[in-house]
């Protein structure tokens, strides 16, 4: 795995998705979602097995959602936002570059 990547998982559609250390620090920052600090494994599981929905206005953006019964407060679901992009290899050929940009907990009734 490349330097800076916290982890990489495959979603249930076979796409490799990673989270960088920088994005994780942003997520758990006290002004963002500090409650996420103990839920790294829940985030991985949400991307691996959660329901995925494509954003209508930004087709490269997907929202992954999965219910859990042990989240903080009254929260019932984990949400991860993933961007599907492309990079290039050493020969200039396109390579998938799919990464999580934010994650949070949410109450869904």
N, C-alpha and C positions, 0 to 999 in steps of 0.2 A: 504494500500500500504506500502511496506517496506521503511524504512529510506533510504535516498539517491536517491530514484526514484523521478524524476521530474513529470512524468506522465506516464500513460499507456493507449493505445488505441488498438482497434481491427482493423485489416486490412479487406478488403472485402472478404478475404478467411477464416475469423474467427480466425486468429492467434492473440494472445495477444502479443504486442510489447511495450517495455518501453524505456524511455530515462532517464539516470541518471543525477543528478546534475553535476557530474564530467565530463561526456561527453558533456553536454551543455556548461560548462565553457571552455572546449577544443574547441568546435565549434566556440564560439564567441570570443575567444582569439584574440587580435589584430594581431598576426602573422598568424592566420588561416582565419576565415570567420567572421570578426566583423559585416559585413553587415547583418548577420543573427539575430542579437540581437532583432530586432523588428518583427521577422517572426516566432515565436514559434508556433502560431496557423496554419500558412501555413505548417509548418513541420508536425504537427499532421494530418492535412487534406491530405497531400501527402501520409502518411502512411495509413490512413483510406481508401482513394479512388483512389490513384494513380495507374498507370500501374506498375506491378511488373515483373522483369526479373531476372532469376537465372544466376549467374556467371558461365561460363563454366569451369573455372579452379578451383574455390572454390565453390562447390555446396551448402555449408551452407551459402553463401553470396548472398543477393538479393539487387537489385537496384530498388527503387521506384521513379517514375518520374511523375510530374504533372505540367501542365501549369498554370500560373497566369499572370494577366495583370498589377500587381502593385508591381513588384519586383524592386530592385535597378538597376540603370544603364540601360543597354540594355538586362538584363537578362529576360528570358521568362519562365523558368522552375525551379522548386524546385527539388532537388535530395536528397534522403536519402539512406544511405547504412545500411542495417540491417543484423545482424548475427543471424542465427537460430541455437541454441545450446540446450543442455540439462543439467539440474542440477538434484538433487535428493531430495526427501522429507525425513522426519525423519525416514522412514522405508526403505530407499534406493531405492525407486521406482523412475524411471525417470520422470522429469517434464520439460516441455518446458521452455527455458530461452532465449527468443528472444529480442534483444535489438539493438537500433540504435547506430552506432559507429561514424558516421560523417554525416553532411548535408551541402549542399551548393546550391548556385544559379548558373544558367548556361544559356547562350544564345543558343537557338536551332532555327535554320532557317528552 
